[in-house]
Amino acid sequence: MKKTLIAVFLMALVTYLPRVLPMAVFRKEITSDYIKSFLYYVPYAVLASLTFPDIFTSTTGIVTAIVGTLTALLLAHKEKSLVVVALCSMLAVFITQILL
């Protein structure tokens, strides 16, 4: 039981520190445009790096993965909503799997 409590405490500390530290360190508003733009794009970069490898292992073949990825990238470039991008890329993968 002692090891479990220590593990829970350490996990709580590890997840709590990254949330509190920025508020404690940066008391003033960030004025640097570079840092603001960096912090703006971090969530998108993390999401992309987490999901991109799974794109190529979630379908039956590399061709269907490429078709789905290209469809998603094209629709995202045209600034379509997330729901439209996801549904159309799934439909493109489904149609490609039927045709191949």
C-alpha positions as CSV (number, residue, x, y, z in Angstrom):
1,M,0.0,0.0,0.0
2,K,2.9,2.3,0.7
3,K,4.3,2.0,-2.8
4,T,0.9,2.7,-4.3
5,L,0.5,5.9,-2.3
6,I,4.0,7.0,-3.3
7,A,3.2,6.3,-7.0
8,V,-0.1,8.2,-6.8
9,F,1.6,11.2,-5.1
10,L,4.4,11.2,-7.7
11,M,1.9,11.0,-10.6
12,A,-0.1,13.8,-9.1
13,L,3.0,15.9,-8.7
14,V,4.2,15.2,-12.3
15,T,0.8,16.2,-13.8
16,Y,0.3,19.2,-11.4
17,L,3.7,20.9,-11.9
18,P,3.4,21.6,-15.7
19,R,0.1,23.3,-15.0
20,V,1.1,25.5,-12.1
21,L,4.7,26.3,-13.1
22,P,3.9,28.6,-16.1
23,M,1.5,30.6,-13.9
24,A,4.1,30.9,-11.2
25,V,7.0,31.8,-13.5
26,F,5.2,34.1,-16.0
27,R,3.3,36.6,-14.0
28,K,3.3,39.3,-16.7
29,E,1.6,38.9,-20.1
30,I,3.9,37.4,-22.7
31,T,4.6,40.2,-25.3
32,S,7.0,38.4,-27.6
33,D,5.3,37.6,-30.9
34,Y,7.7,34.6,-31.4
35,I,6.8,33.0,-28.1
36,K,3.1,33.7,-28.6
37,S,3.1,32.0,-32.0
38,F,5.2,29.1,-30.7
39,L,2.7,28.5,-27.8
40,Y,-0.2,28.9,-30.2
41,Y,1.0,26.1,-32.5
42,V,2.2,23.6,-29.8
43,P,-1.1,21.8,-29.4
44,Y,-1.5,21.3,-33.2
45,A,2.1,20.0,-33.5
46,V,1.6,17.6,-30.5
47,L,-1.7,16.3,-32.0
48,A,-0.2,15.8,-35.4
49,S,2.8,14.0,-34.0
50,L,0.5,11.7,-32.0
51,T,-1.9,10.8,-34.7
52,F,0.2,10.8,-37.9
53,P,1.9,7.4,-37.3
54,D,-1.4,5.7,-36.6
55,I,-2.7,6.8,-40.0
56,F,-0.5,4.3,-41.7
57,T,-1.2,1.4,-39.4
58,S,-5.0,1.8,-39.1
59,T,-5.9,0.8,-42.7
60,T,-5.4,-2.4,-44.7
61,G,-2.8,-1.0,-47.0
62,I,-0.5,2.0,-47.6
63,V,-2.5,3.2,-50.6
64,T,-5.7,3.6,-48.6
65,A,-3.8,5.4,-45.9
66,I,-2.2,7.8,-48.5
67,V,-5.6,8.5,-50.0
68,G,-7.2,9.3,-46.7
69,T,-4.3,11.5,-45.6
70,L,-4.3,13.4,-48.9
71,T,-8.0,13.9,-48.6
72,A,-7.7,15.2,-45.1
73,L,-4.9,17.5,-45.9
74,L,-6.7,18.9,-48.9
75,L,-9.9,19.6,-47.0
76,A,-8.0,21.0,-44.1
77,H,-6.1,23.3,-46.4
78,K,-9.4,24.5,-47.8
79,E,-10.4,25.3,-44.1
80,K,-13.3,22.9,-43.9
81,S,-14.6,21.9,-40.4
82,L,-13.0,19.1,-38.5
83,V,-16.2,17.0,-38.9
84,V,-16.2,17.4,-42.6
85,V,-12.5,16.6,-42.9
86,A,-12.8,13.4,-40.7
87,L,-16.0,12.1,-42.5
88,C,-14.7,12.8,-46.0
89,S,-11.3,11.2,-45.3
90,M,-13.0,8.1,-43.8
91,L,-15.3,7.9,-46.9
92,A,-12.3,8.2,-49.2
93,V,-10.5,5.3,-47.3
94,F,-13.7,3.2,-47.4
95,I,-14.2,3.8,-51.2
96,T,-10.5,3.0,-51.8
97,Q,-10.7,-0.2,-49.9
98,I,-13.8,-1.3,-51.9
99,L,-12.1,-0.5,-55.2
100,L,-8.8,-2.2,-54.4
